[in-house]
Amino acid sequence: MAETFLVIGVGNEARGDDGVGLTVARKLKKMQLPGLAVAEFQGDAAALMERWQGAATVVLVDAAASGAAPGTVHRFEAQAGPLPVELLRPASTHALGPAAAVELARALGQLPPRLIVYGIEGAAFAAGAALSQEALLAAAEVVVRIMDDWQEAGKG
């Protein structure tokens, strides 16, 4: 049976705040909410597009480095139009960041029916850095916001 609500946390936990998407995914996974599928992702854009196939609603969570204050949460509905250019700059070591993958999927006509993107502004992305306090607080906020999205989609 196809997943209908899928959360994908993207990142690299060995690079400080780049791991914030994974942190959100792990918090949601521990909650074991019925009808809420959770995945962690560290691969390339093509694999990301493949992963969300069959889901009615997909929520991507990744670190951002747009210049906003650390801990700022950005939320975008991909069907509303292209993601802001400042989120197309990878905050980390992703060869092609998730925002660029979304735009590639749009160009190929492969967006899921609903795609929500959360970008959490990071403070530190150095190898070996710990998750910043700002990113940890924002991760908790995003978990609550995703649960709201899930309830709105009729899953909760």
Secondary structure, 3 states (H helix, E strand, C coil): CCCCEEEEEECCCCCHHHHHHHHHHHHHHHHCCCCCEEEEECCCHHHHHHHCCCCCEEEEEEEECCCCCCCCEEEEEHHHCCCCHHHCCCCCCCCCCHHHHHHHHHHCCCCCCEEEEEEEECCCCCCCCCCCHHHHHHHHHHHHHHHHHHHHCCCC
